[in-house]
Amino acid sequence: MAMSRRRLLALGAGAAAGGLGLAGCGSQRSLGGSDEITMWTWDRSVSDELVARAEAEGIPGAEGFRVSRTNVGGNYNTKVRTTLAGKSMVPDIIGINADVATYFTNQDMFVDLNDFGAAELKSTYLDWKWNQCLTPEGRMIAFPMDTGPTGLYYRTDLLKEAGITTDPEELAARAPDWDGFIALGKELQKSQERAVICPHLRKIWDVRMGQLGGDRYITEDGRYVGDRDEVREIFELGYRVSKEGLSAGALDGSNDVEGAVTSGRQPVSIGASWWGQAFPEAAAPDTEGKWRVTSPPGGAGNEGGSFLAITKYSKNPEAAFAFISWLQSPENQVKAFTEMSLFPSSPRSFEMPEMREPQPFYGGQRTIEVFAPSAREVKTAYRSPYDRMIDPVMFDEMANIDAGKSVEAAWKDAQDAIERELTREGVL
């Protein structure tokens, strides 16, 4: 099942691939005044303090220009794509979430950051994150922002009740892989019958896929490889977790996901660096000092992370690049981390004093000692423009396994659905 790279990149208009539908009309002009570099982001995606400085004092390195930022509410992705398709009142800069590859089919809508000296900054950032910014043809259409390296979070008080070590190194040695993680969950159930290790099987899919390197579903030359054994084994893994009663079976996005953590039913979790802030820190502040983090079972992985791109309609792409490269400098990525827990994509940030502060919520642990190695060890994985269509199919069938569907039936139905979609899109 293969197609040429040229054909793959030409098929960008389909909704499943997240295409922009470039048949739109309208005046091709950017948003804002002649001295404004306009930027669209979502809430808590960039440092408010740094952006406010560039709004009030101007852009460092781009005299005469200032930033005008809009936090776009509602369905951010849809609004961005609609505006790009309309070609009118387009912002100079847009934030892009982890689905940056879905924009590869419309790479001509963005400037190539290599034209403005981006390549000179490559050594400053993690290789795998930098590579996610590059189209198969080598154009750099986005700039690295935050990442989501994973670790194993755990409640020390609940592990002590179960007679399980709470020392980070000892616990990591006890659960170095997924077999060890499942065994850990079964041990927890001896003292807490309903203990789980995940809220739902989609979490298992996200984490395990984030640990794999190479091609996720489609290779750069257009071959579908989402039916390989390495991918099918995640269905088997999910089945084992569910069979042992270690999944809460919660609906993704529901209050039950948070409730599993706040109630203590889920005393362990493999999660990204932002998971702790989003769940126990925000929802269970009374558990401060009881949490720790250690290396994740199954190896380093990544969940999430964002990018900034400059549209081809930018009134001054040089000034826009000066801004995004300043905003995402190692020093300013540290600022974003201390402000809202956005983990840096620059290893130079990891050594800065602010990143090495003891964390009271984690009993004074320096969590950077877990997340920095994890970030460095993430494997480079190729994301195709069609991952956005394939992932939901896999998510749905993992949920079906959680509900009792057999692995064989779930796998067959997933592959059949993906084949239909990719055939419709002209990929197969």
C-alpha positions in Angstrom: 0.0 0.0 0.0 2.1 2.9 -1.2 2.0 6.2 -3.1 4.6 8.7 -4.1 5.7 11.5 -1.7 4.6 14.0 -4.4 1.1 12.4 -4.5 0.9 12.3 -0.7 1.6 16.0 -0.3 -0.8 16.9 -3.1 -3.7 15.3 -1.4 -4.2 18.0 1.2 -7.8 19.1 0.7 -9.5 16.2 2.5 -11.0 16.8 5.8 -9.5 13.7 7.3 -6.1 15.1 6.6 -6.9 18.4 8.1 -6.7 20.2 4.7 -7.4 23.9 4.4 -9.6 23.7 1.3 -7.6 26.3 -0.6 -10.4 27.3 -3.0 -11.3 30.3 -0.8 -11.2 33.8 -2.3 -10.7 37.2 -0.9 -8.0 39.9 -0.5 -4.7 38.3 0.3 -3.6 40.5 3.2 -2.6 40.1 6.8 -4.4 41.2 10.0 -3.4 44.3 11.9 -1.6 47.6 11.2 1.7 48.1 9.4 3.7 48.1 12.6 1.9 45.2 14.2 2.9 41.5 14.2 -0.4 39.8 14.9 -0.5 36.4 16.6 -3.3 33.9 17.3 -2.9 31.5 20.1 -5.1 29.6 22.6 -5.2 30.2 26.3 -2.0 29.2 28.3 0.0 28.4 25.2 2.6 31.2 25.5 3.9 33.3 28.4 1.4 36.2 29.0 4.2 38.2 30.7 6.6 38.0 27.7 3.9 38.7 25.2 2.7 41.7 27.1 6.3 43.0 27.1 6.5 42.7 23.3 3.1 44.4 23.0 4.1 47.3 25.2 7.8 47.7 24.4 8.1 46.3 21.0 9.8 43.2 19.6 13.4 42.7 20.6 15.6 42.7 17.5 12.8 44.2 15.3 12.7 47.9 15.9 9.5 49.7 15.1 7.3 46.5 15.4 5.2 45.4 18.3 3.1 42.3 18.9 -0.7 42.2 18.9 -1.9 38.8 20.3 -5.4 37.4 20.2 -6.4 34.3 22.3 -8.8 32.6 20.1 -11.6 30.9 22.0 -13.9 28.0 20.9 -12.7 25.7 18.2 -9.2 27.2 17.6 -8.2 24.7 14.9 -11.3 25.3 12.8 -11.1 29.1 13.1 -7.4 29.1 12.0 -8.0 26.8 9.0 -11.1 28.8 7.9 -9.1 32.0 8.0 -6.2 30.6 6.1 -8.6 29.2 3.5 -10.3 32.6 3.1 -6.9 34.3 2.6 -8.1 37.5 4.2 -7.2 39.1 7.6 -4.7 36.3 8.3 -2.5 36.8 11.3 1.3 37.0 10.9 1.8 34.1 13.4 -0.3 31.2 14.4 0.1 28.7 17.2 -0.1 25.0 16.1 -0.7 22.1 18.4 0.9 18.7 18.2 -0.9 18.1 14.8 1.6 20.2 12.9 2.0 17.5 10.3 -1.6 18.1 9.1 -0.4 21.4 7.7 2.3 19.8 5.6 -0.1 19.4 2.7 -0.6 23.1 2.6 3.0 24.1 3.4 2.9 26.9 0.8 0.6 28.8 3.3 3.7 29.4 5.5 7.1 30.9 5.1 10.1 28.6 5.2 11.9 29.6 8.5 15.2 28.4 7.0 15.0 31.6 4.9 15.4 33.6 8.0 18.3 31.8 9.6 16.4 29.1 11.6 18.9 26.4 10.8 21.6 28.3 12.8 19.5 27.7 15.9 18.9 23.9 15.4 21.6 22.8 17.9 19.7 24.8 20.6 16.7 22.5 20.5 15.9 18.8 20.8 16.5 17.0 17.5 13.2 15.1 17.6 11.2 18.2 18.3 13.0 20.2 15.6 12.4 17.4 13.0 8.6 17.7 13.7 8.8 21.2 12.2 10.1 19.9 8.8 8.0 18.8 5.9 9.2 15.8 3.9 10.5 18.2 1.4 12.7 19.9 4.0 10.8 23.2 4.5 10.6 24.4 8.1 7.1 25.6 8.5 7.0 26.0 12.3 9.2 26.7 15.3 9.5 24.5 18.4 7.6 25.5 21.6 7.0 23.2 24.5 7.2 19.5 24.8 5.5 16.8 27.0 8.2 14.3 28.2 6.6 11.6 30.3 7.3 10.2 33.8 5.6 7.9 36.3 3.7 9.9 38.9 2.7 8.2 42.2 1.2 8.8 45.6 3.6 7.9 48.3 1.0 7.5 51.0 -1.0 5.0 49.0 2.0 3.1 47.9 3.2 2.8 51.5 -0.2 1.4 52.5 0.3 -1.3 49.9 3.9 -2.0 51.1 5.5 -0.8 47.9 8.7 1.2 47.8 8.3 5.0 47.4 12.0 5.6 46.5 12.0 6.9 42.9 15.0 4.8 41.7 13.7 1.6 43.4 10.2 2.1 42.0 11.6 2.7 38.5 13.6 -0.6 38.8 10.5 -2.4 39.9 8.4 -1.2 36.9 10.9 -0.7 34.1 8.4 -1.9 31.4 4.7 -2.4 30.9 4.7 -5.9 32.4 6.2 -4.4 35.6 3.6 -1.5 35.5 0.7 -4.0 35.3 2.3 -6.0 38.1 2.5 -2.8 40.1 -1.1 -2.2 39.6 -2.1 -5.7 40.7 0.0 -5.2 43.8 -1.9 -2.0 44.6 -5.2 -3.8 44.3 -4.3 -6.0 47.2 -4.7 -3.0 49.5 -7.2 -1.1 47.4 -9.4 -3.4 45.4 -10.6 -0.8 42.9 -7.1 0.7 42.2 -6.3 1.5 38.6 -3.3 2.6 36.6 -5.1 4.6 33.9 -8.5 6.4 33.5 -9.2 4.7 30.1 -7.4 2.8 27.4 -7.0 5.8 25.2 -4.3 6.9 27.7 -2.5 3.6 27.1 -2.6 4.3 23.4 -1.3 7.8 23.7 1.5 6.9 26.1 2.7 3.8 24.2 2.6 5.4 20.8 4.6 8.3 22.2 7.3 5.8 23.2 7.7 4.4 19.7 10.1 5.9 17.2 10.2 5.7 13.4 7.0 5.9 11.3 3.7 6.0 13.2 1.1 5.1 10.5 2.5 6.3 7.2 6.1 6.5 6.0 7.5 9.6 4.4 7.3 7.9 1.0 3.6 7.1 1.4 3.4 3.5 2.6 0.8 2.6 5.2 2.4 0.8 8.2 -0.2 1.2 10.8 -1.0 -2.5 10.5 2.4 -3.7 11.8 2.8 -5.9 14.8 4.3 -3.1 16.9 1.0 -1.2 16.7 -1.2 -4.2 17.1 0.6 -5.0 20.4 -0.8 -1.8 21.9 -4.3 -3.3 21.5 -3.0 -6.4 23.3 -1.5 -4.2 26.0 -4.8 -2.4 26.4 -6.7 -5.7 26.7 -4.4 -6.9 29.5 -4.8 -3.7 31.4 -8.6 -3.9 31.1 -8.8 -7.6 31.9 -6.9 -7.0 35.2 -9.4 -4.3 36.1 -6.6 -1.6 35.9 -8.6 0.8 33.7 -11.2 3.0 35.2 -13.1 2.9 31.9 -13.9 6.6 32.2 -15.2 8.6 29.2 -12.3 10.6 27.9 -12.8 14.3 28.9 -15.3 13.5 31.6 -15.2 14.4 35.2 -14.5 10.7 36.0 -11.0 11.1 34.6 -10.2 13.7 37.1 -12.1 11.9 39.8 -10.0 8.8 39.5 -7.0 10.9 40.5 -8.6 13.1 43.2 -10.3 10.1 44.9 -7.1 8.2 45.2 -8.4 5.4 43.0 -5.6 6.0 40.5 -2.5 6.3 42.7 -0.1 6.0 39.8 -0.1 7.4 36.3 2.3 7.6 33.3 1.8 11.2 32.3 3.5 14.1 30.5 5.3 16.9 32.4 2.0 18.9 32.3 -0.1 16.1 33.7 0.8 16.8 37.3 -0.2 20.5 37.0 -3.4 19.6 35.1 -4.6 16.9 37.5 -3.3 16.5 41.1 -1.8 20.0 41.5 -5.0 21.7 40.2 -7.7 19.3 41.4 -6.2 17.8 44.6 -4.1 20.5 46.2 -4.6 18.9 49.6 -2.3 16.0 48.4 0.7 18.4 48.2 3.9 16.7 49.3 2.5 13.2 48.7 3.4 12.9 45.1 6.7 11.9 43.4 7.8 11.2 39.9 10.2 8.6 38.4 11.2 7.2 35.0 8.2 5.9 33.0 7.7 2.2 32.3 8.5 1.3 28.7 11.0 4.1 28.2 10.9 7.8 27.4 8.0 9.2 25.5 6.3 12.4 24.6 2.6 13.6 24.9 1.8 17.0 23.4 3.8 20.0 22.6 3.2 23.0 20.3 4.7 25.2 17.6 4.6 28.7 16.1 4.3 29.3 12.4 4.6 32.4 10.2 1.9 32.6 7.5 2.9 33.7 4.0 0.6 36.7 4.4 2.8 38.2 7.1 3.5 41.8 6.5 7.1 41.4 7.8 8.2 37.8 8.3 11.7 39.0 9.4 10.1 40.8 12.4 7.8 37.8 13.0 10.8 35.5 13.1 12.6 37.8 15.4 9.7 37.6 17.8 9.1 33.8 17.8 12.8 33.1 18.1 13.1 35.5 21.1 9.9 34.2 22.7 11.1 30.6 22.4 14.7 31.2 23.4 16.1 28.9 26.1 15.8 31.6 28.7 12.2 32.5 27.8 11.1 28.9 27.6 12.2 28.7 31.3 9.9 31.6 31.9 7.0 29.8 30.3 7.8 26.8 32.4 7.8 28.7 35.7 4.6 30.6 34.6 2.5 27.7 33.4 4.5 24.4 33.4 5.2 24.4 29.6 8.2 22.1 29.4 11.0 23.5 27.2 12.2 22.1 23.9 15.7 23.5 24.4 18.1 21.3 26.5 19.9 24.5 27.4 16.9 25.4 29.5 17.2 22.2 31.6 20.4 23.4 33.4 19.1 26.8 34.4 18.5 27.4 38.1 14.8 28.0 37.9 14.3 24.5 36.3 16.2 22.8 39.1 14.2 24.2 42.0 12.8 21.6 44.5 9.1 21.2 43.9 7.0 21.3 47.2 4.1 19.4 45.6 6.5 16.5 45.0 7.9 16.5 48.5 10.9 18.7 47.5 11.9 16.5 44.6 13.7 18.1 41.7 11.4 16.8 39.0 13.7 18.1 36.2 15.9 15.1 37.0 13.2 12.9 35.6 11.8 14.9 32.8 15.1 16.2 31.3 16.4 12.7 30.6 13.0 11.7 29.3 12.9 14.6 26.9 16.4 13.9 25.6 15.6 10.2 25.0 12.4 10.6 23.1 12.7 8.8 19.7 12.1 10.7 16.5 8.8 9.7 15.0 7.4 10.7 11.6 3.8 12.1 11.8 2.0 12.2 8.5 -0.8 14.6 7.5 -3.2 11.6 7.9 -2.4 10.8 11.5 -5.2 13.1 12.6 -7.7 10.9 10.8 -6.2 7.6 11.9 -5.8 8.4 15.6 -9.6 8.7 16.4 -10.2 5.3 14.8 -7.6 3.7 17.1 -9.0 5.6 20.1 -12.5 4.4 19.4 -11.5 0.8 19.2 -9.4 1.0 22.3 -12.5 2.2 24.1 -14.4 -0.7 22.6 -11.8 -3.1 24.1 -12.3 -1.4 27.4 -16.0 -2.2 27.0 -15.4 -5.8 26.3 -14.8 -6.1 22.6 -12.2 -8.7 21.6 -8.8 -7.6 20.4 -9.2 -9.5 17.1 -12.5 -7.8 16.3 -11.3 -4.3 17.4 -8.1 -4.6 15.3 -10.0 -5.8 12.2 -12.6 -3.1 12.5 -9.9 -0.4 13.0 -7.9 -1.6 9.9 -11.0 -1.8 7.8 -12.1 1.7 8.8 -8.6 3.1 8.2 -8.5 1.4 4.8 -11.8 3.0 3.8 -10.7 6.5 4.8 -7.3 6.3 3.2 -8.8 4.9 0.0 -11.4 7.7 0.0 -8.5 10.2 0.4 -6.5 8.6 -2.4 -3.7 7.4 -0.2 -4.3 3.7 -0.9 
